[in-house]
Amino acid sequence: MLIGYARVSTSDQNLDMQIDALKKAGCGEIFAEKISGTKADRPQYMELKKYARSGLDTVVVYKLDRLGRSLRHLIDEIRELNSRDIGFKSLQENIDTTTSGGKLFFHIFAAIAEFEKDIIKERTLSGLSAARARGRLGGRPKKLSEPELMMMRRLYADKSNSIAEICKMFKISRSLLFKSVNI
């Protein structure tokens, strides 16, 4: 059975065009919601995934961006459906993972996304290496200098100083104080 999923991002948008296209495509059941694609919790989509039967059903969307928040998310969702032996079909992009051609197209699509992710990772690592070579270190700047740490440890060792006084003096939290003195 074909199961449709329609989604618009805001309440002032209309689902009618998607629902009409899904009905025309032969969807026997349609799950629709007005919710942003950036939301991880999409109740109707979760219901659709519970409703879909392994080996029997195909999830149909009007357009790919109705299913996933990003390319990576879209691929993960389709892979999850495929792992449950549930087909996937996109009407606008003419992708159908229940056919051998559709599977091939999807795998090429996923490979390109993986390639893109690897290129971004390589660029990031190269940029970090170049910055380190120029003496720049990433991460959050240290709150306390080495002389301040030494003074704080001496004050902490002298039991006449309270924890609250030391924290106030250095403008730090109790947890940072304890981490710093126990190094």
C-alpha positions as CSV (number, residue, x, y, z in Angstrom):
1,M,0.0,0.0,0.0
2,L,1.2,3.5,-0.7
3,I,1.2,5.7,2.4
4,G,1.5,9.5,1.8
5,Y,3.3,12.0,4.0
6,A,2.5,15.7,3.5
7,R,4.1,18.5,5.6
8,V,4.2,22.3,5.5
9,S,6.3,24.4,7.8
10,T,3.9,27.0,9.0
11,S,0.3,27.1,9.9
12,D,-0.5,29.7,7.3
13,Q,0.7,27.4,4.5
14,N,-1.7,24.9,2.8
15,L,-1.4,21.1,2.6
16,D,-4.0,20.8,-0.2
17,M,-1.7,20.6,-3.2
18,Q,0.5,17.9,-1.6
19,I,-2.5,15.9,-0.4
20,D,-4.1,16.1,-3.9
21,A,-0.9,14.9,-5.5
22,L,-0.6,12.0,-3.0
23,K,-4.2,10.9,-3.6
24,K,-3.6,11.1,-7.4
25,A,-0.5,8.9,-6.9
26,G,-2.8,6.3,-5.2
27,C,-2.0,6.7,-1.5
28,G,-4.5,4.8,0.5
29,E,-3.5,6.5,3.8
30,I,-2.1,10.0,4.2
31,F,-0.4,11.5,7.2
32,A,-0.2,15.3,7.2
33,E,1.1,17.9,9.6
34,K,1.9,21.6,9.9
35,I,5.3,21.6,11.6
36,S,8.8,22.9,10.7
37,G,11.1,20.3,9.1
38,T,13.7,21.4,11.6
39,K,11.7,19.8,14.4
40,A,13.0,16.3,15.3
41,D,9.7,15.4,16.8
42,R,7.1,15.3,14.0
43,P,4.1,13.4,15.5
44,Q,2.4,12.5,12.3
45,Y,5.6,11.3,10.7
46,M,6.3,9.1,13.8
47,E,2.8,7.7,13.4
48,L,3.4,7.0,9.8
49,K,6.6,5.0,10.7
50,K,4.6,2.9,13.2
51,Y,1.8,2.4,10.7
52,A,4.0,1.3,7.8
53,R,4.3,-2.5,7.4
54,S,7.5,-4.2,6.4
55,G,7.5,-5.7,2.9
56,L,4.1,-4.3,2.1
57,D,4.2,-0.5,2.2
58,T,5.8,2.4,0.4
59,V,6.1,5.9,1.9
60,V,5.3,8.6,-0.7
61,V,6.1,12.3,-0.4
62,Y,5.4,15.1,-2.8
63,K,8.9,16.4,-2.7
64,L,12.1,15.2,-1.0
65,D,12.4,18.2,1.3
66,R,9.1,17.3,2.9
67,L,10.7,14.3,4.6
68,G,14.2,15.4,5.7
69,R,15.7,18.5,7.3
70,S,18.9,18.1,5.4
71,L,20.5,15.8,2.9
72,R,22.1,13.7,5.6
73,H,18.8,13.5,7.6
74,L,16.9,12.6,4.4
75,I,19.3,9.8,3.6
76,D,19.2,8.5,7.2
77,E,15.4,8.4,7.0
78,I,15.3,6.6,3.7
79,R,17.9,4.1,4.9
80,E,15.8,3.5,8.0
81,L,12.8,2.8,5.9
82,N,14.8,0.5,3.6
83,S,16.2,-1.4,6.6
84,R,12.6,-2.1,7.6
85,D,11.8,-3.2,4.0
86,I,9.6,-0.2,3.5
87,G,9.8,1.4,0.1
88,F,10.2,5.2,-0.5
89,K,8.9,7.3,-3.4
90,S,9.2,11.0,-4.1
91,L,6.8,12.3,-6.8
92,Q,8.6,15.5,-7.9
93,E,12.0,13.9,-8.1
94,N,10.7,10.7,-9.5
95,I,12.7,8.5,-7.0
96,D,11.2,5.1,-6.2
97,T,13.4,2.8,-4.0
98,T,11.1,-0.2,-4.8
99,T,12.6,-0.3,-8.3
100,S,16.2,-1.2,-9.2
101,G,16.7,2.1,-11.0
102,G,15.3,4.0,-8.0
103,K,17.7,2.1,-5.6
104,L,20.6,2.9,-7.9
105,F,19.7,6.6,-8.0
106,F,19.3,6.7,-4.2
107,H,22.7,5.0,-3.6
108,I,24.4,7.5,-6.0
109,F,22.6,10.3,-4.1
110,A,23.8,8.9,-0.8
111,A,27.4,8.4,-2.1
112,I,27.5,12.1,-3.2
113,A,26.3,13.2,0.2
114,E,28.9,11.0,1.9
115,F,31.6,12.5,-0.5
116,E,30.4,16.0,0.4
117,K,30.6,15.2,4.1
118,D,34.2,13.9,3.7
119,I,35.3,16.9,1.8
120,I,33.9,19.2,4.5
121,K,35.7,17.2,7.1
122,E,39.0,17.3,5.2
123,R,38.7,21.1,4.7
124,T,38.0,21.6,8.4
125,L,41.0,19.5,9.5
126,S,43.3,21.3,7.0
127,G,42.1,24.6,8.3
128,L,42.7,23.6,11.9
129,S,46.2,22.3,11.0
130,A,47.1,25.5,9.2
131,A,45.8,27.6,12.2
132,R,47.9,25.4,14.6
133,A,51.0,25.9,12.4
134,R,50.5,29.7,12.8
135,G,50.3,29.2,16.5
136,R,46.6,29.6,16.9
137,L,44.9,27.0,19.1
138,G,41.2,26.3,19.0
139,G,38.8,26.0,21.8
140,R,37.7,28.2,24.7
141,P,40.4,30.5,26.2
142,K,41.6,29.4,29.6
143,K,39.8,31.2,32.5
144,L,42.9,31.3,34.7
145,S,46.6,31.8,33.9
146,E,49.3,29.6,35.4
147,P,50.3,32.2,38.2
148,E,46.6,32.5,39.1
149,L,46.3,28.7,39.3
150,M,49.3,28.5,41.6
151,M,47.9,31.2,43.9
152,M,44.5,29.6,43.9
153,R,46.1,26.2,44.9
154,R,48.0,27.9,47.8
155,L,44.8,29.6,49.0
156,Y,42.9,26.3,48.8
157,A,45.6,24.5,50.7
158,D,45.4,27.1,53.5
159,K,42.2,25.9,55.2
160,S,41.6,29.3,56.7
161,N,40.2,30.4,53.3
162,S,36.6,29.4,52.5
163,I,35.7,27.9,49.1
164,A,33.2,30.7,48.5
165,E,35.9,33.4,49.1
166,I,38.3,31.8,46.7
167,C,35.6,31.4,44.0
168,K,34.6,35.1,44.5
169,M,38.2,36.3,44.3
170,F,38.9,34.5,41.0
171,K,35.3,34.9,39.7
172,I,35.0,31.2,39.0
173,S,32.5,28.4,39.9
174,R,33.0,25.8,42.6
175,S,33.4,23.1,40.0
176,L,36.2,25.0,38.2
177,L,37.9,25.5,41.6
178,F,37.8,21.8,42.4
179,K,38.9,20.8,38.9
180,S,41.8,23.3,39.1
181,V,43.1,22.2,42.5
182,N,42.8,18.5,41.7
183,I,45.0,18.5,38.6
